[in-house]
Amino acid sequence: MTSSSDNTSRANSAERVLITGAAGFLGSHLCDRFVKDGFQVVAMDNLITGDMRNIEHLLPLPNFTFVHQDVTEYIHVSGPLHHILHFASPASPIDYLKIPIQTLKVGSLGVHRCLGLAKAKGARITIASTSEIYGDPEVHPQHEEYWGHVNTVGPRGVYDEAKRFQEAITMAYHTFHGLETRIVRIFNTYGPRMRLNDGRVLPAFIGQALRGEPMTVFGDGSQTRSFCYVDDLVEGIVRLHFSDETRPVNVGNPDEITIAEFAEEILALTGSDVEVIRKPLPENDPKQRRPDISRAREVLGWEPKVSRSEGLKLTYEYFKGLSEEDLHRSEHKDFASYTTR
Ligand code: UDP
């Protein structure tokens, strides 16, 4: 982690934080950060998409406890709790196509449980929202006042609508119960501990390069994304959690690139000469995505620091270190066939 010395996070060993989705990509990096900052961390995950290997290095530590639990059930945490970060959710398009009901449940029932727990304990809660709030956006770049363009019944609807409900109920707990709430809208994020075969573009391309398989660009590759390195994202989340900002805040890297160009960057990074092939564009795949981070700059004094070339190198090192078994695990390989009509 790059920047845990920031003074907006408060090291206080008496304070306890619950992190849901703790064994996932973002959840595990948040666990690292809060452990490092001296908090007592209660990590919760039902391991439906999470992986214990992401947090096993934390298990021996006295200020870290793991609870194997589904947050959509009643959650009981004994003792005081000062902070909650609700990061449990399937988060790659292929995951929420495979497990749509669980995706809806964790964003609705799961957040309700977490808000109830926060209210009972007097804890401050940050919920993980998403750029998918904006759907296939007609406003570019996306600022927080934009209401979005979401197909409720499309393949992404289960994720997008769960997250939209999550924002609504979180704001209701804030206005009605006076709960201390924070809403972070997370844009595409990458880094070590992404699942190589979760279907998302970065692990897909790097995995294909490592296996010597053709690189699959969906559609004509002109759709854009803006990728944020995980350490920058974690810093933004921590700053938001300890700020007074109750409105949603975009946290992401505005450095935008087309997917076709991104494929070229991954070829150069990996030194691979695999063929780049085209596959059909999945239904409702957003044509463009780039965060307007003026609010984060203004209220959090935050902006990303890690360039894509630097972040990609760090991420590639991680993927290169994976076992042959991980590299060839075949979950989720054929992504486009799930979602094109
Ligand atoms: N994509 C691609 N090839 C792949 C996987 C994804 O071209 O093997 C595209 C996908 O269609 C989308 C972009 O890459 O336009 C980002 O997809 P991802 O699943 O990473 O996340 P999204 O931003 O769509 O939620």
Boltz pocket constraint, residues with backbone or C-beta under 6 A from the ligand:
constraints:
  - pocket:
      binder: B
      contacts: [[A, 91], [A, 92], [A, 93], [A, 188], [A, 199], [A, 200], [A, 201], [A, 202], [A, 204], [A, 205], [A, 216], [A, 217], [A, 218], [A, 219], [A, 223], [A, 225], [A, 259], [A, 281], [A, 282], [A, 285], [A, 286], [A, 335]]
      max_distance: 6.0
